[in-house]
């Protein structure tokens, strides 16, 4: 009993001393404010990333790839544009007379010789089900990153073949990427894996068309899905779509990208990652929309779109394989991660639609017959048209000689 009493007394004394020290310490810190900031300042330094501003103002951004129309009145510093180190390109897109510039356009790019038959399916669906929508195809085969391959578009190994089919169907046009060959333009911009070219093409087409739908050449849009895309884009100015696996954007975004947006990668934990194959944009009254301005700035800043340490080796993995599910899985999505961060920065979360509304259909398992056309007949028609054009050229040569 005596031991128990001593233990209780000791416990009471310790509680009394601890309470006294706490009260004294609180009052002492309150009277010495110069000591107080130590903990908050340390917390701020380790939790908030250093914000690195994007290098391009509006004028410079539009000038870099000649992204403005002739009638556009630009704002910003003219001196800054004159002092730029790169040569100002002249990049005029020539559209055929049948291109309806009052209707939305569909934009894609082709990188290799396997893209021709895929493009035939895309061209056919546009011709049959959406002839009022123009299809703009950018030729990336001759870009700096592809020069060593020395290949050209198409199964027939010539770009002229695809141009012939565009003339036959009157729904598409092919455009070169001449500014990409300038010596001061980084070669990574024309790399297919990074996708930095996508916002450049989208902004360029928006100068001539009221709305643009980007589609990777690996797929096409079902006719029933197009009208939903246009309606949604008119309402929200942008249409993006969630990944089918419902993973967070933080799972596919390397943390070193986020300081450019003044955020941390943890800010993306509750935002769905978006699909990279298709998204739509509406032309606004501004020279360039705030969303495209952010996205373009990151795409044209190499350390933003592909920061040091990022990789894409684990893109076959899913966030379901890691714990917690919003953790980075080792798959940086480059331009799609940049677009996701731009959407978050501008609070465009509500403009991301469920995956069920995703308009792009992959070619896997879809045959030409499923779409209702015979690709052999189309190839024959193309060959016949090329033969007719060549005969006409030969006749002109003979007439000149005689």
C-alpha positions as CSV (number, residue, x, y, z in Angstrom):
1,X,0.0,0.0,0.0
2,X,2.8,2.4,0.9
3,X,4.5,1.8,-2.5
4,X,1.2,2.4,-4.3
5,X,0.7,5.7,-2.5
6,X,4.3,6.8,-3.4
7,X,3.7,6.0,-7.1
8,X,0.5,8.0,-7.2
9,X,2.2,10.9,-5.5
10,X,5.0,10.7,-8.0
11,X,2.6,10.6,-10.9
12,X,0.7,13.7,-9.6
13,X,4.0,15.6,-9.2
14,X,5.0,14.8,-12.8
15,X,1.7,15.9,-14.2
16,X,1.9,19.2,-12.2
17,X,5.5,19.9,-13.5
18,X,4.5,19.0,-17.1
19,X,1.5,21.3,-16.9
20,X,3.5,24.1,-15.5
21,X,6.2,23.8,-18.2
22,X,3.5,23.8,-20.9
23,X,1.8,27.0,-19.6
24,X,5.2,28.7,-19.1
25,X,6.4,27.7,-22.6
26,X,3.3,28.9,-24.3
27,X,3.4,32.3,-22.6
28,X,7.2,32.6,-23.3
29,X,6.8,31.8,-27.1
30,X,3.9,34.3,-27.3
31,X,6.2,37.0,-25.9
32,X,9.1,36.1,-28.2
33,X,7.7,36.3,-31.8
34,X,11.1,36.2,-33.4
35,X,11.4,32.5,-32.5
36,X,7.9,31.6,-33.6
37,X,8.4,31.6,-37.4
38,X,11.0,28.9,-37.3
39,X,8.6,25.9,-37.6
40,X,6.1,27.4,-40.1
41,X,9.0,28.7,-42.3
42,X,10.6,25.3,-42.5
43,X,7.2,23.7,-43.3
44,X,6.6,26.2,-46.1
45,X,10.0,25.5,-47.7
46,X,9.5,21.7,-47.9
47,X,5.8,21.6,-48.8
48,X,5.5,24.3,-51.5
49,X,7.5,23.9,-54.7
50,X,9.5,26.7,-56.3
51,X,7.5,28.2,-59.1
52,X,9.4,28.6,-62.3
53,X,7.6,31.0,-64.7
54,X,7.0,30.0,-68.3
55,X,9.2,31.8,-70.7
56,X,6.7,32.9,-73.3
57,X,4.3,35.8,-73.2
58,X,1.3,35.8,-75.5
59,X,3.1,37.7,-78.3
60,X,6.1,35.4,-78.2
61,X,4.0,32.3,-77.9
62,X,2.0,33.1,-81.0
63,X,5.0,34.3,-83.0
64,X,7.1,31.2,-82.3
65,X,5.1,29.1,-84.8
66,X,3.2,31.8,-86.6
67,X,0.1,30.8,-84.7
68,X,-1.8,34.0,-85.2
69,X,-4.0,35.0,-88.2
70,X,-3.1,38.1,-90.3
71,X,-6.1,40.0,-88.9
72,X,-5.3,39.3,-85.2
73,X,-4.3,42.3,-83.1
74,X,-1.7,41.0,-80.7
75,X,-0.9,42.4,-77.3
76,X,2.4,42.3,-75.5
77,X,5.9,43.6,-76.1
78,X,6.9,44.0,-79.7
79,X,10.5,44.5,-78.6
80,X,10.4,41.1,-76.9
81,X,9.3,39.5,-80.2
82,X,12.0,41.3,-82.2
83,X,14.7,40.2,-79.8
84,X,13.8,36.5,-80.0
85,X,16.8,34.3,-81.0
86,X,14.9,32.2,-83.5
87,X,14.0,33.1,-87.0
88,X,10.3,33.9,-87.4
89,X,8.7,31.3,-89.6
90,X,6.1,31.8,-92.3
91,X,3.7,28.9,-91.9
92,X,0.6,29.4,-94.0
93,X,-1.9,26.6,-94.2
94,X,-3.5,26.3,-97.6
95,X,-7.0,24.7,-97.5
96,X,-8.8,23.5,-100.6
97,X,-11.9,25.3,-101.8
98,X,-14.2,22.6,-100.5
99,X,-13.1,23.1,-96.9
100,X,-16.1,24.4,-94.9
101,X,-14.5,26.9,-92.5
102,X,-17.8,27.5,-90.8
103,X,-18.0,24.0,-89.4
104,X,-15.7,22.2,-86.9
105,X,-12.5,20.6,-88.1
106,X,-10.9,17.3,-87.3
107,X,-7.1,17.2,-86.9
108,X,-4.6,14.4,-86.9
109,X,-1.0,13.7,-87.7
110,X,0.8,10.8,-89.4
111,X,4.3,9.6,-88.5
112,X,5.0,6.4,-90.4
113,X,4.1,4.3,-93.5
114,X,1.7,2.2,-91.5
115,X,-0.6,5.2,-91.0
116,X,-2.0,5.2,-94.5
117,X,-4.6,2.5,-94.2
118,X,-5.6,3.8,-90.8
119,X,-6.1,7.2,-92.4
120,X,-8.2,5.7,-95.1
121,X,-10.7,4.5,-92.4
122,X,-10.7,7.9,-90.8
123,X,-11.2,9.7,-94.2
124,X,-14.0,7.3,-95.1
125,X,-16.0,7.8,-91.9
126,X,-15.7,11.6,-92.3
127,X,-16.7,11.4,-96.0
128,X,-19.7,9.2,-95.3
129,X,-21.1,10.5,-92.0
130,X,-19.6,14.0,-91.5
131,X,-18.8,15.6,-94.9
132,X,-19.3,19.1,-93.6
133,X,-16.3,18.6,-91.2
134,X,-12.9,19.1,-92.8
135,X,-10.1,16.7,-91.9
136,X,-6.6,18.3,-91.6
137,X,-3.7,15.9,-91.7
138,X,-0.2,17.0,-90.7
139,X,2.7,15.2,-92.3
140,X,5.2,14.5,-89.6
141,X,7.1,11.9,-91.6
142,X,9.5,14.5,-92.9
143,X,10.0,16.1,-89.4
144,X,13.5,16.4,-88.0
145,X,13.0,13.3,-85.7
146,X,12.0,11.2,-88.7
147,X,14.5,12.4,-91.3
148,X,16.8,9.5,-90.7
149,X,14.1,7.0,-91.6
150,X,13.7,8.6,-95.1
151,X,10.1,7.3,-95.4
152,X,7.0,9.0,-96.7
153,X,3.3,8.7,-96.1
154,X,1.4,5.7,-97.3
155,X,1.4,2.2,-98.4
156,X,2.3,3.4,-101.9
157,X,5.4,5.1,-100.3
158,X,4.3,8.5,-101.6
159,X,2.5,11.5,-100.0
160,X,0.9,12.1,-103.4
161,X,-1.2,9.0,-102.9
162,X,-2.9,10.4,-99.9
163,X,-3.3,13.8,-101.5
164,X,-5.0,12.0,-104.4
165,X,-7.5,10.4,-102.1
166,X,-8.2,13.7,-100.4
167,X,-8.9,15.2,-103.8
168,X,-11.2,12.3,-104.6
169,X,-13.2,12.5,-101.4
170,X,-13.0,16.3,-101.0
171,X,-13.0,16.0,-97.2
172,X,-9.3,16.3,-96.2
173,X,-6.1,18.2,-96.8
174,X,-2.4,17.5,-96.0
175,X,-0.1,20.1,-94.4
176,X,3.6,20.2,-94.0
177,X,5.4,21.1,-90.7
178,X,8.0,23.5,-92.2
179,X,8.7,25.5,-89.0
180,X,9.8,22.3,-87.2
181,X,12.9,22.2,-89.4
182,X,14.2,25.6,-88.3
183,X,17.5,25.2,-86.5
184,X,16.3,27.0,-83.3
185,X,13.2,24.7,-82.9
186,X,14.1,21.8,-80.5
187,X,13.7,18.4,-82.1
188,X,11.8,17.0,-79.2
189,X,8.7,19.0,-80.3
190,X,8.3,16.8,-83.4
191,X,8.8,13.5,-81.5
192,X,5.6,11.4,-81.5
193,X,6.2,10.1,-78.0
194,X,6.1,13.6,-76.3
195,X,3.1,15.0,-78.2
196,X,4.4,18.6,-77.8
197,X,3.2,19.3,-81.4
198,X,-0.5,18.7,-80.6
199,X,-1.4,22.1,-79.0
200,X,0.6,23.8,-81.8
201,X,-1.5,22.1,-84.5
202,X,-4.8,22.7,-82.6
203,X,-4.1,26.4,-82.2
204,X,-3.0,26.7,-85.8
205,X,-6.3,25.2,-87.1
206,X,-8.4,27.2,-84.6
207,X,-7.3,30.3,-86.6
208,X,-9.4,29.1,-89.5
209,X,-12.1,26.9,-87.9
210,X,-14.5,27.6,-85.0
211,X,-13.9,24.3,-83.3
212,X,-11.2,21.6,-83.5
213,X,-11.3,17.9,-82.5
214,X,-7.9,16.3,-82.2
215,X,-7.7,12.6,-83.0
216,X,-4.7,10.3,-83.0
217,X,-4.3,8.4,-86.3
218,X,-4.7,5.1,-84.5
219,X,-8.4,5.5,-84.3
220,X,-11.5,7.2,-85.7
221,X,-14.8,8.6,-84.5
222,X,-18.1,6.9,-84.8
223,X,-20.7,9.1,-86.5
224,X,-23.0,9.1,-83.4
225,X,-20.2,10.4,-81.3
226,X,-19.3,13.5,-83.3
227,X,-22.4,15.5,-82.5
228,X,-22.0,14.8,-78.8
229,X,-18.4,16.2,-79.0
230,X,-19.5,19.4,-80.8
231,X,-22.4,20.0,-78.3
232,X,-20.2,19.5,-75.3
233,X,-17.4,21.7,-76.6
234,X,-19.8,24.5,-77.4
235,X,-21.0,24.4,-73.8
236,X,-17.7,24.1,-72.0
237,X,-15.1,25.4,-74.6
238,X,-13.2,22.2,-74.1
239,X,-13.9,18.5,-74.1
240,X,-11.7,15.9,-72.5
241,X,-12.4,12.4,-71.4
242,X,-11.4,10.3,-68.4
243,X,-9.2,7.2,-68.7
244,X,-11.2,3.9,-68.6
245,X,-9.3,2.7,-65.5
246,X,-10.4,5.7,-63.4
247,X,-6.8,6.4,-62.3
248,X,-5.9,9.7,-60.8
249,X,-3.9,12.3,-62.8
250,X,-1.1,12.1,-60.1
251,X,-0.5,8.4,-61.2
252,X,0.6,9.5,-64.6
253,X,2.4,12.8,-63.8
254,X,6.0,13.2,-62.7
255,X,6.3,15.5,-59.8
256,X,8.9,17.8,-61.4
257,X,6.4,19.1,-63.9
258,X,4.1,20.6,-61.3
259,X,6.3,23.5,-60.1
260,X,5.7,25.1,-63.5
261,X,2.0,25.3,-62.7
262,X,2.6,26.5,-59.1
263,X,1.2,23.3,-57.8
264,X,2.3,20.0,-56.2
265,X,1.6,16.6,-57.8
266,X,-0.6,15.8,-54.7
267,X,-3.0,18.4,-56.1
268,X,-3.9,15.9,-58.8
269,X,-4.9,13.1,-56.5
270,X,-8.6,13.6,-56.9
271,X,-8.6,14.5,-60.6
272,X,-9.1,11.8,-63.2
273,X,-6.3,11.3,-65.8
274,X,-7.6,12.1,-69.2
275,X,-7.3,10.2,-72.5
276,X,-4.5,11.3,-74.8
277,X,-6.1,10.2,-78.1
278,X,-8.9,12.8,-78.5
279,X,-10.0,16.2,-77.2
280,X,-11.8,19.2,-78.6
281,X,-11.3,22.9,-78.3
282,X,-13.6,25.9,-79.1
283,X,-12.2,29.1,-80.6
284,X,-12.6,32.0,-78.1
285,X,-12.5,35.8,-78.6
286,X,-9.0,35.9,-77.2
287,X,-5.8,35.5,-79.3
288,X,-5.4,32.3,-77.5
289,X,-7.5,30.7,-74.8
290,X,-6.0,30.6,-71.2
291,X,-6.0,26.8,-71.4
292,X,-4.1,26.5,-74.6
293,X,-1.8,29.3,-73.4
294,X,-0.8,27.2,-70.4
295,X,-0.6,23.9,-72.4
296,X,1.5,25.5,-75.2
297,X,3.9,27.1,-72.7
298,X,4.6,23.8,-71.1
299,X,4.9,22.0,-74.4
300,X,7.4,24.5,-75.7
301,X,9.4,24.3,-72.4
302,X,11.4,21.0,-72.6
303,X,12.1,20.8,-68.8
304,X,8.3,21.1,-68.2
305,X,6.9,18.6,-70.7
306,X,9.7,16.0,-70.1
307,X,11.3,16.9,-66.8
308,X,14.6,15.2,-65.8
309,X,13.9,11.8,-64.2
310,X,10.6,11.1,-65.9
311,X,10.0,7.9,-67.8
312,X,7.3,6.0,-69.6
313,X,8.5,2.4,-69.1
314,X,5.6,1.3,-66.9
315,X,2.7,2.6,-68.9
316,X,1.2,-0.9,-69.2
317,X,0.8,-0.9,-65.4
318,X,-2.3,0.4,-63.7
319,X,-2.8,2.4,-60.6
320,X,-4.6,-0.6,-59.2
321,X,-1.2,-2.3,-58.9
322,X,0.2,0.4,-56.4
323,X,-0.8,1.5,-53.0
324,X,-2.1,4.1,-52.4
325,X,-3.9,4.1,-55.8
326,X,-3.0,7.8,-56.6
327,X,0.7,7.1,-56.3
328,X,3.0,7.7,-59.4
329,X,3.3,4.4,-61.3
330,X,6.4,5.3,-63.3
331,X,4.5,6.4,-66.4
332,X,4.7,10.1,-67.3
333,X,2.2,11.0,-70.1
334,X,4.1,14.1,-71.3
335,X,1.6,16.3,-73.3
336,X,-1.4,14.7,-71.6
337,X,0.0,15.3,-68.1
338,X,0.6,18.9,-69.1
339,X,-3.0,19.2,-70.3
340,X,-4.3,17.6,-67.1
341,X,-2.2,20.1,-65.0
342,X,-3.5,23.0,-67.1
343,X,-7.1,21.8,-66.6
344,X,-6.5,21.6,-62.8
345,X,-4.8,25.0,-62.7
346,X,-7.8,26.7,-64.4
347,X,-10.4,24.6,-62.5
348,X,-11.7,22.8,-65.6
349,X,-12.4,19.7,-63.6
350,X,-16.1,19.7,-64.4
351,X,-15.3,19.8,-68.1
352,X,-13.8,16.3,-68.1
353,X,-16.5,13.8,-69.3
354,X,-16.8,10.1,-68.3
355,X,-15.0,7.6,-70.4
356,X,-18.3,6.3,-71.7
357,X,-18.6,9.4,-73.8
358,X,-15.1,9.0,-75.3
359,X,-15.5,9.4,-79.1
360,X,-12.3,7.7,-80.4
361,X,-12.6,4.1,-81.5
362,X,-9.3,2.1,-81.8
363,X,-8.7,0.3,-85.1
364,X,-8.0,-3.0,-83.3
365,X,-10.7,-5.5,-84.3
366,X,-12.5,-3.0,-86.6
367,X,-12.3,-4.0,-90.3
368,X,-13.0,-2.0,-93.4
369,X,-16.1,-4.1,-93.9
370,X,-17.4,-3.1,-90.5
371,X,-17.3,0.5,-91.7
372,X,-19.1,-0.3,-94.9
373,X,-16.3,0.2,-97.5
374,X,-14.0,-2.0,-99.5
375,X,-10.4,-0.8,-99.1
376,X,-9.3,-2.7,-102.2
377,X,-11.7,-0.7,-104.4
378,X,-10.5,2.5,-102.8
379,X,-6.9,1.6,-103.5
380,X,-7.8,0.8,-107.1
381,X,-9.6,4.2,-107.5
382,X,-6.5,5.9,-106.1
383,X,-4.2,4.1,-108.6
384,X,-6.6,5.0,-111.4
385,X,-6.7,8.6,-110.5
386,X,-2.9,8.8,-110.2
387,X,-2.6,7.1,-113.6
388,X,-5.0,9.6,-115.1
389,X,-3.1,12.6,-113.6
390,X,0.2,11.2,-114.9
391,X,-1.2,10.8,-118.4
392,X,-2.5,14.4,-118.4
393,X,1.0,15.6,-117.4
394,X,2.6,13.6,-120.2
395,X,0.2,15.1,-122.7
396,X,1.0,18.6,-121.5
397,X,4.8,17.8,-122.0
398,X,4.2,16.5,-125.5
399,X,2.1,19.7,-126.4
400,X,4.9,21.9,-125.1
401,X,7.6,20.1,-127.1
402,X,5.5,20.2,-130.3
